[in-house]
């Protein structure tokens, strides 16, 4: 009877070892599940970024509107005849900040050599 009990206890210990510590254990399964969730989150962010870039490429390929908007926002370009207002915050002594607007008009276009004026 003692041998049977000792044998069953040994089998129980081996099975517990495989359940908690060995390859394919619950701890490893939990770790792998966390890695999967992290990768899914990263993939979603990359998918959103790729979609935004794809929309931007299509917008730039479709016409001048996207190109003009990009030139205005990133390069600060303005059209001839437009007035550009730049608002700058200047710190005021003793009171809240005030906003100063300064209009900037583009210079007239330079004459092109060889063209009639």
C-alpha positions as CSV (number, residue, x, y, z in Angstrom):
1,X,0.0,0.0,0.0
2,X,2.9,2.4,0.8
3,X,4.4,1.7,-2.6
4,X,1.2,2.6,-4.3
5,X,0.8,5.8,-2.3
6,X,4.4,6.8,-3.0
7,X,3.9,6.0,-6.8
8,X,0.8,8.1,-7.0
9,X,2.5,11.0,-5.1
10,X,5.4,10.8,-7.6
11,X,3.0,10.9,-10.6
12,X,1.2,13.9,-9.0
13,X,4.5,15.8,-8.6
14,X,5.5,15.1,-12.2
15,X,2.2,16.3,-13.5
16,X,2.3,19.4,-11.3
17,X,5.8,20.2,-12.6
18,X,4.6,19.9,-16.2
19,X,1.6,22.1,-15.4
20,X,3.4,25.0,-13.7
21,X,7.1,24.9,-14.8
22,X,7.9,22.8,-17.9
23,X,7.5,23.8,-21.6
24,X,3.8,24.5,-22.4
25,X,3.0,25.4,-18.8
26,X,0.4,27.9,-17.7
27,X,3.1,30.6,-17.0
28,X,4.5,30.3,-20.5
29,X,1.0,30.4,-22.0
30,X,0.2,33.6,-20.0
31,X,3.5,35.2,-21.2
32,X,2.8,34.2,-24.8
33,X,-0.7,35.6,-24.6
34,X,0.7,39.0,-23.4
35,X,3.1,39.0,-26.3
36,X,0.3,38.4,-28.7
37,X,-1.8,41.3,-27.3
38,X,1.2,43.6,-27.5
39,X,1.8,42.7,-31.1
40,X,-1.8,43.1,-32.0
41,X,-1.7,46.6,-30.5
42,X,1.5,47.5,-32.4
43,X,0.0,46.1,-35.6
44,X,-3.2,48.3,-35.2
45,X,-1.0,51.4,-34.7
46,X,1.0,50.6,-37.8
47,X,-2.1,49.9,-39.8
48,X,-3.5,53.3,-38.9
49,X,-0.3,55.0,-39.8
50,X,-0.1,53.2,-43.1
51,X,-3.7,54.2,-43.9
52,X,-2.9,57.8,-43.2
53,X,0.1,57.7,-45.4
54,X,-1.9,56.0,-48.1
55,X,-4.5,58.7,-48.0
56,X,-1.8,61.4,-48.1
57,X,-0.1,59.8,-51.2
58,X,-3.5,59.5,-53.0
59,X,-4.2,63.1,-52.2
60,X,-0.9,64.2,-53.5
61,X,-1.3,62.2,-56.7
62,X,-4.9,63.3,-57.3
63,X,-4.1,67.0,-58.0
64,X,-2.6,70.2,-56.9
65,X,-5.0,70.8,-53.9
66,X,-3.1,68.5,-51.6
67,X,0.3,69.7,-52.9
68,X,-0.8,73.3,-52.3
69,X,-2.0,72.6,-48.8
70,X,1.2,70.8,-48.0
71,X,3.3,73.8,-49.3
72,X,1.2,76.2,-47.2
73,X,1.4,74.3,-44.0
74,X,4.9,72.9,-44.1
75,X,6.8,75.6,-46.1
76,X,4.8,78.7,-45.3
77,X,4.2,79.6,-48.9
78,X,1.5,82.0,-50.0
79,X,0.0,82.9,-53.3
80,X,0.5,86.1,-55.2
81,X,-2.0,88.7,-54.0
82,X,-2.8,87.0,-50.7
83,X,-2.2,88.5,-47.4
84,X,-0.6,86.4,-44.7
85,X,-1.3,87.2,-41.1
86,X,1.1,85.8,-38.5
87,X,0.0,85.9,-34.8
88,X,2.8,86.0,-32.3
89,X,2.4,85.8,-28.5
90,X,4.4,88.5,-26.8
91,X,4.8,88.5,-23.0
92,X,3.5,91.7,-21.5
93,X,5.0,93.1,-18.3
94,X,2.5,92.7,-15.4
95,X,-0.5,91.6,-17.4
96,X,-1.7,88.6,-19.5
97,X,-0.2,88.0,-22.9
98,X,-1.4,90.0,-25.8
99,X,-1.6,88.9,-29.4
100,X,0.0,91.0,-32.2
101,X,-1.0,90.5,-35.8
102,X,1.4,91.5,-38.5
103,X,0.3,91.3,-42.2
104,X,2.9,90.0,-44.6
105,X,2.3,90.5,-48.3
106,X,4.5,88.7,-50.8
107,X,6.8,90.8,-53.0
108,X,5.8,91.3,-56.6
109,X,7.1,88.7,-59.0
110,X,10.5,89.4,-60.5
111,X,10.5,89.9,-64.3
112,X,11.7,86.9,-66.3
113,X,14.6,87.6,-68.6
114,X,13.6,87.7,-72.2
115,X,9.9,88.2,-71.6
116,X,8.1,91.4,-72.7
117,X,7.1,93.7,-69.8
